[in-house]
Amino acid sequence: MSNDFDFDLSPGQWEALKALRNPVSNGRLAKAYVVESLVKLGLVVVDDGAPAMTPAGRKALVRGSCKLLDLAA
């Protein structure tokens, strides 16, 4: 199995990725620095000022789903 998409993201980064699953109503997320960090990792792109998840971001979110359960506790 490849670890190409195994990212050690902060809880805020995971929350930002989860939020990008659905379109953002005003095209912005509350914490721009979190989005910028995800852009640097290649998980998010900013298109016309609105963040969007990349295919790598989707894979990281799916692979990290078990980690997201820990955030809910």
PDB file with SEQRES, HELIX, SHEET and CRYST1 records, atoms N, CA, C and O in Angstrom:
SEQRES   1 A   73  MET SER ASN ASP PHE ASP PHE ASP LEU SER PRO GLY GLN          
SEQRES   2 A   73  TRP GLU ALA LEU LYS ALA LEU ARG ASN PRO VAL SER ASN          
SEQRES   3 A   73  GLY ARG LEU ALA LYS ALA TYR VAL VAL GLU SER LEU VAL          
SEQRES   4 A   73  LYS LEU GLY LEU VAL VAL VAL ASP ASP GLY ALA PRO ALA          
SEQRES   5 A   73  MET THR PRO ALA GLY ARG LYS ALA LEU VAL ARG GLY SER          
SEQRES   6 A   73  CYS LYS LEU LEU ASP LEU ALA ALA                              
HELIX    1 AA1 PRO A   11  ALA A   19  1                                   9    
HELIX    2 AA2 ALA A   32  LYS A   40  1                                   9    
HELIX    3 AA3 PRO A   55  ARG A   63  1                                   9    
HELIX    4 AA4 SER A   65  ALA A   72  1                                   8    
SHEET    1 AA1 2 VAL A  44  ASP A  47  0                                        
SHEET    2 AA1 2 ALA A  50  MET A  53 -1                                        
CRYST1    1.000    1.000    1.000  90.00  90.00  90.00 P 1           1          
ATOM      1  N   MET A   1       0.843  -1.176   0.000  1.00  0.00           N  
ATOM      2  CA  MET A   1       0.000   0.000   0.000  1.00  0.00           C  
ATOM      3  C   MET A   1       0.890   1.242   0.000  1.00  0.00           C  
ATOM      4  O   MET A   1       1.919   1.272   0.675  1.00  0.00           O  
ATOM      5  N   SER A   2       0.507   2.228  -0.731  1.00  0.00           N  
ATOM      6  CA  SER A   2       1.287   3.453  -0.849  1.00  0.00           C  
ATOM      7  C   SER A   2       0.891   4.444   0.231  1.00  0.00           C  
ATOM      8  O   SER A   2      -0.284   4.552   0.584  1.00  0.00           O  
ATOM      9  N   ASN A   3       1.868   5.162   0.750  1.00  0.00           N  
ATOM     10  CA  ASN A   3       1.600   6.195   1.743  1.00  0.00           C  
ATOM     11  C   ASN A   3       1.627   7.587   1.125  1.00  0.00           C  
ATOM     12  O   ASN A   3       1.859   8.574   1.823  1.00  0.00           O  
ATOM     13  N   ASP A   4       1.391   7.670  -0.181  1.00  0.00           N  
ATOM     14  CA  ASP A   4       1.455   8.948  -0.882  1.00  0.00           C  
ATOM     15  C   ASP A   4       0.507   9.982  -0.299  1.00  0.00           C  
ATOM     16  O   ASP A   4       0.773  11.181  -0.376  1.00  0.00           O  
ATOM     17  N   PHE A   5      -0.592   9.529   0.281  1.00  0.00           N  
ATOM     18  CA  PHE A   5      -1.608  10.455   0.749  1.00  0.00           C  
ATOM     19  C   PHE A   5      -1.762  10.418   2.260  1.00  0.00           C  
ATOM     20  O   PHE A   5      -2.814  10.785   2.782  1.00  0.00           O  
ATOM     21  N   ASP A   6      -0.736   9.983   2.965  1.00  0.00           N  
ATOM     22  CA  ASP A   6      -0.790   9.925   4.416  1.00  0.00           C  
ATOM     23  C   ASP A   6      -0.232  11.228   4.971  1.00  0.00           C  
ATOM     24  O   ASP A   6       0.984  11.400   5.061  1.00  0.00           O  
ATOM     25  N   PHE A   7      -1.122  12.144   5.343  1.00  0.00           N  
ATOM     26  CA  PHE A   7      -0.724  13.450   5.842  1.00  0.00           C  
ATOM     27  C   PHE A   7      -0.984  13.529   7.333  1.00  0.00           C  
ATOM     28  O   PHE A   7      -1.980  13.001   7.826  1.00  0.00           O  
ATOM     29  N   ASP A   8      -0.089  14.188   8.048  1.00  0.00           N  
ATOM     30  CA  ASP A   8      -0.266  14.424   9.472  1.00  0.00           C  
ATOM     31  C   ASP A   8      -0.811  15.844   9.624  1.00  0.00           C  
ATOM     32  O   ASP A   8      -0.062  16.784   9.892  1.00  0.00           O  
ATOM     33  N   LEU A   9      -2.115  15.984   9.451  1.00  0.00           N  
ATOM     34  CA  LEU A   9      -2.753  17.304   9.474  1.00  0.00           C  
ATOM     35  C   LEU A   9      -3.224  17.653  10.874  1.00  0.00           C  
ATOM     36  O   LEU A   9      -3.533  16.778  11.682  1.00  0.00           O  
ATOM     37  N   SER A  10      -3.273  18.937  11.139  1.00  0.00           N  
ATOM     38  CA  SER A  10      -3.785  19.414  12.426  1.00  0.00           C  
ATOM     39  C   SER A  10      -5.306  19.272  12.426  1.00  0.00           C  
ATOM     40  O   SER A  10      -5.912  19.126  11.365  1.00  0.00           O  
ATOM     41  N   PRO A  11      -5.926  19.313  13.606  1.00  0.00           N  
ATOM     42  CA  PRO A  11      -7.390  19.258  13.652  1.00  0.00           C  
ATOM     43  C   PRO A  11      -8.045  20.369  12.817  1.00  0.00           C  
ATOM     44  O   PRO A  11      -9.081  20.143  12.192  1.00  0.00           O  
ATOM     45  N   GLY A  12      -7.456  21.541  12.806  1.00  0.00           N  
ATOM     46  CA  GLY A  12      -8.005  22.641  12.015  1.00  0.00           C  
ATOM     47  C   GLY A  12      -7.939  22.359  10.522  1.00  0.00           C  
ATOM     48  O   GLY A  12      -8.853  22.712   9.777  1.00  0.00           O  
ATOM     49  N   GLN A  13      -6.847  21.716  10.084  1.00  0.00           N  
ATOM     50  CA  GLN A  13      -6.721  21.364   8.672  1.00  0.00           C  
ATOM     51  C   GLN A  13      -7.739  20.297   8.286  1.00  0.00           C  
ATOM     52  O   GLN A  13      -8.327  20.361   7.207  1.00  0.00           O  
ATOM     53  N   TRP A  14      -7.951  19.305   9.173  1.00  0.00           N  
ATOM     54  CA  TRP A  14      -8.962  18.290   8.889  1.00  0.00           C  
ATOM     55  C   TRP A  14     -10.338  18.934   8.803  1.00  0.00           C  
ATOM     56  O   TRP A  14     -11.125  18.599   7.917  1.00  0.00           O  
ATOM     57  N   GLU A  15     -10.635  19.854   9.710  1.00  0.00           N  
ATOM     58  CA  GLU A  15     -11.940  20.528   9.694  1.00  0.00           C  
ATOM     59  C   GLU A  15     -12.125  21.326   8.408  1.00  0.00           C  
ATOM     60  O   GLU A  15     -13.219  21.349   7.843  1.00  0.00           O  
ATOM     61  N   ALA A  16     -11.061  21.981   7.946  1.00  0.00           N  
ATOM     62  CA  ALA A  16     -11.143  22.749   6.700  1.00  0.00           C  
ATOM     63  C   ALA A  16     -11.397  21.817   5.518  1.00  0.00           C  
ATOM     64  O   ALA A  16     -12.206  22.136   4.646  1.00  0.00           O  
ATOM     65  N   LEU A  17     -10.718  20.670   5.476  1.00  0.00           N  
ATOM     66  CA  LEU A  17     -10.959  19.713   4.395  1.00  0.00           C  
ATOM     67  C   LEU A  17     -12.395  19.204   4.439  1.00  0.00           C  
ATOM     68  O   LEU A  17     -13.055  19.101   3.405  1.00  0.00           O  
ATOM     69  N   LYS A  18     -12.878  18.884   5.644  1.00  0.00           N  
ATOM     70  CA  LYS A  18     -14.261  18.422   5.759  1.00  0.00           C  
ATOM     71  C   LYS A  18     -15.227  19.491   5.280  1.00  0.00           C  
ATOM     72  O   LYS A  18     -16.219  19.179   4.621  1.00  0.00           O  
ATOM     73  N   ALA A  19     -14.950  20.747   5.603  1.00  0.00           N  
ATOM     74  CA  ALA A  19     -15.832  21.842   5.203  1.00  0.00           C  
ATOM     75  C   ALA A  19     -15.853  22.011   3.687  1.00  0.00           C  
ATOM     76  O   ALA A  19     -16.854  22.464   3.133  1.00  0.00           O  
ATOM     77  N   LEU A  20     -14.774  21.657   3.015  1.00  0.00           N  
ATOM     78  CA  LEU A  20     -14.703  21.817   1.559  1.00  0.00           C  
ATOM     79  C   LEU A  20     -15.425  20.701   0.800  1.00  0.00           C  
ATOM     80  O   LEU A  20     -15.531  20.755  -0.425  1.00  0.00           O  
ATOM     81  N   ARG A  21     -15.919  19.697   1.518  1.00  0.00           N  
ATOM     82  CA  ARG A  21     -16.695  18.652   0.843  1.00  0.00           C  
ATOM     83  C   ARG A  21     -17.935  19.251   0.199  1.00  0.00           C  
ATOM     84  O   ARG A  21     -18.350  18.820  -0.877  1.00  0.00           O  
ATOM     85  N   ASN A  22     -18.519  20.230   0.847  1.00  0.00           N  
ATOM     86  CA  ASN A  22     -19.706  20.909   0.341  1.00  0.00           C  
ATOM     87  C   ASN A  22     -19.316  22.322  -0.050  1.00  0.00           C  
ATOM     88  O   ASN A  22     -18.408  22.896   0.552  1.00  0.00           O  
ATOM     89  N   PRO A  23     -19.979  22.893  -1.040  1.00  0.00           N  
ATOM     90  CA  PRO A  23     -19.641  24.269  -1.434  1.00  0.00           C  
ATOM     91  C   PRO A  23     -19.803  25.236  -0.265  1.00  0.00           C  
ATOM     92  O   PRO A  23     -20.759  25.141   0.505  1.00  0.00           O  
ATOM     93  N   VAL A  24     -18.870  26.153  -0.146  1.00  0.00           N  
ATOM     94  CA  VAL A  24     -18.931  27.170   0.900  1.00  0.00           C  
ATOM     95  C   VAL A  24     -19.878  28.262   0.413  1.00  0.00           C  
ATOM     96  O   VAL A  24     -19.731  28.763  -0.701  1.00  0.00           O  
ATOM     97  N   SER A  25     -20.836  28.627   1.237  1.00  0.00           N  
ATOM     98  CA  SER A  25     -21.877  29.549   0.806  1.00  0.00           C  
ATOM     99  C   SER A  25     -21.338  30.900   0.344  1.00  0.00           C  
ATOM    100  O   SER A  25     -21.790  31.429  -0.671  1.00  0.00           O  
ATOM    101  N   ASN A  26     -20.384  31.460   1.071  1.00  0.00           N  
ATOM    102  CA  ASN A  26     -19.857  32.762   0.670  1.00  0.00           C  
ATOM    103  C   ASN A  26     -18.500  32.652  -0.014  1.00  0.00           C  
ATOM    104  O   ASN A  26     -17.865  33.665  -0.306  1.00  0.00           O  
ATOM    105  N   GLY A  27     -18.052  31.412  -0.270  1.00  0.00           N  
ATOM    106  CA  GLY A  27     -16.794  31.207  -0.973  1.00  0.00           C  
ATOM    107  C   GLY A  27     -15.562  31.388  -0.110  1.00  0.00           C  
ATOM    108  O   GLY A  27     -14.446  31.411  -0.629  1.00  0.00           O  
ATOM    109  N   ARG A  28     -15.740  31.517   1.209  1.00  0.00           N  
ATOM    110  CA  ARG A  28     -14.605  31.731   2.102  1.00  0.00           C  
ATOM    111  C   ARG A  28     -14.712  30.830   3.305  1.00  0.00           C  
ATOM    112  O   ARG A  28     -15.805  30.471   3.743  1.00  0.00           O  
ATOM    113  N   LEU A  29     -13.571  30.474   3.827  1.00  0.00           N  
ATOM    114  CA  LEU A  29     -13.501  29.759   5.093  1.00  0.00           C  
ATOM    115  C   LEU A  29     -13.036  30.733   6.159  1.00  0.00           C  
ATOM    116  O   LEU A  29     -12.410  31.748   5.852  1.00  0.00           O  
ATOM    117  N   ALA A  30     -13.338  30.429   7.394  1.00  0.00           N  
ATOM    118  CA  ALA A  30     -13.030  31.348   8.483  1.00  0.00           C  
ATOM    119  C   ALA A  30     -11.524  31.568   8.661  1.00  0.00           C  
ATOM    120  O   ALA A  30     -11.112  32.687   8.967  1.00  0.00           O  
ATOM    121  N   LYS A  31     -10.712  30.563   8.485  1.00  0.00           N  
ATOM    122  CA  LYS A  31      -9.281  30.665   8.772  1.00  0.00           C  
ATOM    123  C   LYS A  31      -8.471  30.529   7.490  1.00  0.00           C  
ATOM    124  O   LYS A  31      -8.178  29.422   7.038  1.00  0.00           O  
ATOM    125  N   ALA A  32      -8.118  31.660   6.917  1.00  0.00           N  
ATOM    126  CA  ALA A  32      -7.392  31.669   5.640  1.00  0.00           C  
ATOM    127  C   ALA A  32      -6.031  30.998   5.762  1.00  0.00           C  
ATOM    128  O   ALA A  32      -5.585  30.352   4.814  1.00  0.00           O  
ATOM    129  N   TYR A  33      -5.359  31.132   6.906  1.00  0.00           N  
ATOM    130  CA  TYR A  33      -4.029  30.531   7.055  1.00  0.00           C  
ATOM    131  C   TYR A  33      -4.098  29.015   7.000  1.00  0.00           C  
ATOM    132  O   TYR A  33      -3.137  28.375   6.571  1.00  0.00           O  
ATOM    133  N   VAL A  34      -5.216  28.420   7.425  1.00  0.00           N  
ATOM    134  CA  VAL A  34      -5.373  26.965   7.340  1.00  0.00           C  
ATOM    135  C   VAL A  34      -5.506  26.561   5.879  1.00  0.00           C  
ATOM    136  O   VAL A  34      -4.901  25.581   5.442  1.00  0.00           O  
ATOM    137  N   VAL A  35      -6.296  27.315   5.129  1.00  0.00           N  
ATOM    138  CA  VAL A  35      -6.452  27.023   3.705  1.00  0.00           C  
ATOM    139  C   VAL A  35      -5.110  27.163   2.998  1.00  0.00           C  
ATOM    140  O   VAL A  35      -4.767  26.338   2.151  1.00  0.00           O  
ATOM    141  N   GLU A  36      -4.352  28.196   3.336  1.00  0.00           N  
ATOM    142  CA  GLU A  36      -3.037  28.397   2.725  1.00  0.00           C  
ATOM    143  C   GLU A  36      -2.118  27.208   2.997  1.00  0.00           C  
ATOM    144  O   GLU A  36      -1.361  26.793   2.119  1.00  0.00           O  
ATOM    145  N   SER A  37      -2.181  26.660   4.209  1.00  0.00           N  
ATOM    146  CA  SER A  37      -1.334  25.510   4.528  1.00  0.00           C  
ATOM    147  C   SER A  37      -1.752  24.287   3.715  1.00  0.00           C  
ATOM    148  O   SER A  37      -0.907  23.485   3.318  1.00  0.00           O  
ATOM    149  N   LEU A  38      -3.058  24.143   3.468  1.00  0.00           N  
ATOM    150  CA  LEU A  38      -3.545  23.032   2.659  1.00  0.00           C  
ATOM    151  C   LEU A  38      -3.177  23.216   1.184  1.00  0.00           C  
ATOM    152  O   LEU A  38      -2.929  22.238   0.479  1.00  0.00           O  
ATOM    153  N   VAL A  39      -3.142  24.456   0.725  1.00  0.00           N  
ATOM    154  CA  VAL A  39      -2.708  24.743  -0.641  1.00  0.00           C  
ATOM    155  C   VAL A  39      -1.248  24.335  -0.808  1.00  0.00           C  
ATOM    156  O   VAL A  39      -0.886  23.732  -1.819  1.00  0.00           O  
ATOM    157  N   LYS A  40      -0.405  24.657   0.176  1.00  0.00           N  
ATOM    158  CA  LYS A  40       1.010  24.296   0.120  1.00  0.00           C  
ATOM    159  C   LYS A  40       1.215  22.787   0.059  1.00  0.00           C  
ATOM    160  O   LYS A  40       2.182  22.308  -0.534  1.00  0.00           O  
ATOM    161  N   LEU A  41       0.303  22.041   0.673  1.00  0.00           N  
ATOM    162  CA  LEU A  41       0.386  20.580   0.656  1.00  0.00           C  
ATOM    163  C   LEU A  41      -0.221  19.988  -0.614  1.00  0.00           C  
ATOM    164  O   LEU A  41      -0.097  18.787  -0.852  1.00  0.00           O  
ATOM    165  N   GLY A  42      -0.872  20.813  -1.430  1.00  0.00           N  
ATOM    166  CA  GLY A  42      -1.493  20.329  -2.665  1.00  0.00           C  
ATOM    167  C   GLY A  42      -2.856  19.703  -2.460  1.00  0.00           C  
ATOM    168  O   GLY A  42      -3.360  19.011  -3.344  1.00  0.00           O  
ATOM    169  N   LEU A  43      -3.463  19.940  -1.297  1.00  0.00           N  
ATOM    170  CA  LEU A  43      -4.761  19.349  -0.993  1.00  0.00           C  
ATOM    171  C   LEU A  43      -5.921  20.257  -1.383  1.00  0.00           C  
ATOM    172  O   LEU A  43      -7.056  19.805  -1.526  1.00  0.00           O  
ATOM    173  N   VAL A  44      -5.625  21.531  -1.551  1.00  0.00           N  
ATOM    174  CA  VAL A  44      -6.645  22.531  -1.877  1.00  0.00           C  
ATOM    175  C   VAL A  44      -6.065  23.478  -2.925  1.00  0.00           C  
ATOM    176  O   VAL A  44      -4.866  23.756  -2.933  1.00  0.00           O  
ATOM    177  N   VAL A  45      -6.929  23.965  -3.804  1.00  0.00           N  
ATOM    178  CA  VAL A  45      -6.567  25.025  -4.741  1.00  0.00           C  
ATOM    179  C   VAL A  45      -7.546  26.169  -4.531  1.00  0.00           C  
ATOM    180  O   VAL A  45      -8.666  25.967  -4.062  1.00  0.00           O  
ATOM    181  N   VAL A  46      -7.113  27.365  -4.880  1.00  0.00           N  
ATOM    182  CA  VAL A  46      -8.003  28.524  -4.802  1.00  0.00           C  
ATOM    183  C   VAL A  46      -8.313  28.921  -6.234  1.00  0.00           C  
ATOM    184  O   VAL A  46      -7.425  29.308  -6.994  1.00  0.00           O  
ATOM    185  N   ASP A  47      -9.582  28.818  -6.588  1.00  0.00           N  
ATOM    186  CA  ASP A  47     -10.041  29.112  -7.944  1.00  0.00           C  
ATOM    187  C   ASP A  47     -11.040  30.257  -7.873  1.00  0.00           C  
ATOM    188  O   ASP A  47     -12.095  30.133  -7.250  1.00  0.00           O  
ATOM    189  N   ASP A  48     -10.708  31.364  -8.507  1.00  0.00           N  
ATOM    190  CA  ASP A  48     -11.550  32.576  -8.468  1.00  0.00           C  
ATOM    191  C   ASP A  48     -11.827  33.014  -7.027  1.00  0.00           C  
ATOM    192  O   ASP A  48     -12.924  33.473  -6.709  1.00  0.00           O  
ATOM    193  N   GLY A  49     -10.833  32.870  -6.175  1.00  0.00           N  
ATOM    194  CA  GLY A  49     -10.956  33.313  -4.792  1.00  0.00           C  
ATOM    195  C   GLY A  49     -11.656  32.337  -3.867  1.00  0.00           C  
ATOM    196  O   GLY A  49     -11.752  32.594  -2.667  1.00  0.00           O  
ATOM    197  N   ALA A  50     -12.147  31.223  -4.394  1.00  0.00           N  
ATOM    198  CA  ALA A  50     -12.846  30.234  -3.569  1.00  0.00           C  
ATOM    199  C   ALA A  50     -12.002  28.964  -3.468  1.00  0.00           C  
ATOM    200  O   ALA A  50     -11.529  28.456  -4.485  1.00  0.00           O  
ATOM    201  N   PRO A  51     -11.809  28.447  -2.260  1.00  0.00           N  
ATOM    202  CA  PRO A  51     -11.036  27.214  -2.100  1.00  0.00           C  
ATOM    203  C   PRO A  51     -11.816  26.006  -2.594  1.00  0.00           C  
ATOM    204  O   PRO A  51     -13.034  25.930  -2.434  1.00  0.00           O  
ATOM    205  N   ALA A  52     -11.101  25.063  -3.196  1.00  0.00           N  
ATOM    206  CA  ALA A  52     -11.704  23.813  -3.658  1.00  0.00           C  
ATOM    207  C   ALA A  52     -10.725  22.676  -3.394  1.00  0.00           C  
ATOM    208  O   ALA A  52      -9.512  22.839  -3.527  1.00  0.00           O  
ATOM    209  N   MET A  53     -11.263  21.540  -3.023  1.00  0.00           N  
ATOM    210  CA  MET A  53     -10.441  20.385  -2.724  1.00  0.00           C  
ATOM    211  C   MET A  53      -9.909  19.777  -4.022  1.00  0.00           C  
ATOM    212  O   MET A  53     -10.632  19.682  -5.013  1.00  0.00           O  
ATOM    213  N   THR A  54      -8.652  19.371  -4.007  1.00  0.00           N  
ATOM    214  CA  THR A  54      -8.039  18.692  -5.145  1.00  0.00           C  
ATOM    215  C   THR A  54      -8.316  17.192  -5.026  1.00  0.00           C  
ATOM    216  O   THR A  54      -8.777  16.734  -3.980  1.00  0.00           O  
ATOM    217  N   PRO A  55      -8.042  16.428  -6.075  1.00  0.00           N  
ATOM    218  CA  PRO A  55      -8.155  14.968  -5.951  1.00  0.00           C  
ATOM    219  C   PRO A  55      -7.284  14.418  -4.807  1.00  0.00           C  
ATOM    220  O   PRO A  55      -7.691  13.493  -4.105  1.00  0.00           O  
ATOM    221  N   ALA A  56      -6.099  14.986  -4.628  1.00  0.00           N  
ATOM    222  CA  ALA A  56      -5.237  14.554  -3.516  1.00  0.00           C  
ATOM    223  C   ALA A  56      -5.888  14.889  -2.173  1.00  0.00           C  
ATOM    224  O   ALA A  56      -5.758  14.126  -1.216  1.00  0.00           O  
ATOM    225  N   GLY A  57      -6.576  16.006  -2.097  1.00  0.00           N  
ATOM    226  CA  GLY A  57      -7.280  16.381  -0.879  1.00  0.00           C  
ATOM    227  C   GLY A  57      -8.406  15.414  -0.559  1.00  0.00           C  
ATOM    228  O   GLY A  57      -8.615  15.054   0.599  1.00  0.00           O  
ATOM    229  N   ARG A  58      -9.133  14.992  -1.589  1.00  0.00           N  
ATOM    230  CA  ARG A  58     -10.208  14.010  -1.393  1.00  0.00           C  
ATOM    231  C   ARG A  58      -9.642  12.684  -0.883  1.00  0.00           C  
ATOM    232  O   ARG A  58     -10.191  12.064   0.027  1.00  0.00           O  
ATOM    233  N   LYS A  59      -8.516  12.261  -1.500  1.00  0.00           N  
ATOM    234  CA  LYS A  59      -7.903  11.006  -1.062  1.00  0.00           C  
ATOM    235  C   LYS A  59      -7.404  11.107   0.370  1.00  0.00           C  
ATOM    236  O   LYS A  59      -7.551  10.165   1.148  1.00  0.00           O  
ATOM    237  N   ALA A  60      -6.816  12.244   0.721  1.00  0.00           N  
ATOM    238  CA  ALA A  60      -6.329  12.428   2.097  1.00  0.00           C  
ATOM    239  C   ALA A  60      -7.492  12.409   3.074  1.00  0.00           C  
ATOM    240  O   ALA A  60      -7.375  11.858   4.169  1.00  0.00           O  
ATOM    241  N   LEU A  61      -8.613  13.006   2.689  1.00  0.00           N  
ATOM    242  CA  LEU A  61      -9.781  13.039   3.564  1.00  0.00           C  
ATOM    243  C   LEU A  61     -10.344  11.638   3.773  1.00  0.00           C  
ATOM    244  O   LEU A  61     -10.697  11.262   4.891  1.00  0.00           O  
ATOM    245  N   VAL A  62     -10.424  10.871   2.693  1.00  0.00           N  
ATOM    246  CA  VAL A  62     -10.936   9.506   2.801  1.00  0.00           C  
ATOM    247  C   VAL A  62      -9.989   8.642   3.622  1.00  0.00           C  
ATOM    248  O   VAL A  62     -10.428   7.895   4.496  1.00  0.00           O  
ATOM    249  N   ARG A  63      -8.696   8.742   3.347  1.00  0.00           N  
ATOM    250  CA  ARG A  63      -7.716   7.934   4.082  1.00  0.00           C  
ATOM    251  C   ARG A  63      -7.625   8.344   5.543  1.00  0.00           C  
ATOM    252  O   ARG A  63      -7.320   7.520   6.405  1.00  0.00           O  
ATOM    253  N   GLY A  64      -7.889   9.612   5.821  1.00  0.00           N  
ATOM    254  CA  GLY A  64      -7.809  10.094   7.191  1.00  0.00           C  
ATOM    255  C   GLY A  64      -9.112  10.015   7.943  1.00  0.00           C  
ATOM    256  O   GLY A  64      -9.210  10.532   9.055  1.00  0.00           O  
ATOM    257  N   SER A  65     -10.115   9.384   7.369  1.00  0.00           N  
ATOM    258  CA  SER A  65     -11.429   9.333   8.005  1.00  0.00           C  
ATOM    259  C   SER A  65     -11.375   8.760   9.410  1.00  0.00           C  
ATOM    260  O   SER A  65     -12.095   9.228  10.292  1.00  0.00           O  
ATOM    261  N   CYS A  66     -10.538   7.758   9.636  1.00  0.00           N  
ATOM    262  CA  CYS A  66     -10.443   7.178  10.978  1.00  0.00           C  
ATOM    263  C   CYS A  66      -9.874   8.185  11.960  1.00  0.00           C  
ATOM    264  O   CYS A  66     -10.239   8.169  13.136  1.00  0.00           O  
ATOM    265  N   LYS A  67      -8.985   9.065  11.503  1.00  0.00           N  
ATOM    266  CA  LYS A  67      -8.437  10.099  12.373  1.00  0.00           C  
ATOM    267  C   LYS A  67      -9.495  11.133  12.719  1.00  0.00           C  
ATOM    268  O   LYS A  67      -9.465  11.716  13.803  1.00  0.00           O  
ATOM    269  N   LEU A  68     -10.427  11.363  11.808  1.00  0.00           N  
ATOM    270  CA  LEU A  68     -11.474  12.343  12.040  1.00  0.00           C  
ATOM    271  C   LEU A  68     -12.411  11.891  13.149  1.00  0.00           C  
ATOM    272  O   LEU A  68     -13.006  12.723  13.835  1.00  0.00           O  
ATOM    273  N   LEU A  69     -12.548  10.581  13.332  1.00  0.00           N  
ATOM    274  CA  LEU A  69     -13.381  10.080  14.422  1.00  0.00           C  
ATOM    275  C   LEU A  69     -12.801  10.489  15.772  1.00  0.00           C  
ATOM    276  O   LEU A  69     -13.545  10.744  16.719  1.00  0.00           O  
ATOM    277  N   ASP A  70     -11.470  10.550  15.861  1.00  0.00           N  
ATOM    278  CA  ASP A  70     -10.829  10.971  17.101  1.00  0.00           C  
ATOM    279  C   ASP A  70     -11.130  12.432  17.417  1.00  0.00           C  
ATOM    280  O   ASP A  70     -11.194  12.807  18.587  1.00  0.00           O  
ATOM    281  N   LEU A  71     -11.314  13.255  16.402  1.00  0.00           N  
ATOM    282  CA  LEU A  71     -11.606  14.670  16.611  1.00  0.00           C  
ATOM    283  C   LEU A  71     -12.981  14.876  17.232  1.00  0.00           C  
ATOM    284  O   LEU A  71     -13.195  15.852  17.951  1.00  0.00           O  
ATOM    285  N   ALA A  72     -13.906  13.976  16.963  1.00  0.00           N  
ATOM    286  CA  ALA A  72     -15.275  14.114  17.462  1.00  0.00           C  
ATOM    287  C   ALA A  72     -15.363  13.808  18.951  1.00  0.00           C  
ATOM    288  O   ALA A  72     -16.308  14.228  19.619  1.00  0.00           O  
ATOM    289  N   ALA A  73     -14.386  13.082  19.468  1.00  0.00           N  
ATOM    290  CA  ALA A  73     -14.444  12.665  20.887  1.00  0.00           C  
ATOM    291  C   ALA A  73     -14.145  13.809  21.825  1.00  0.00           C  
ATOM    292  O   ALA A  73     -14.153  13.628  23.043  1.00  0.00           O  
TER     293      ALA A  73                                                      
END                                                                             
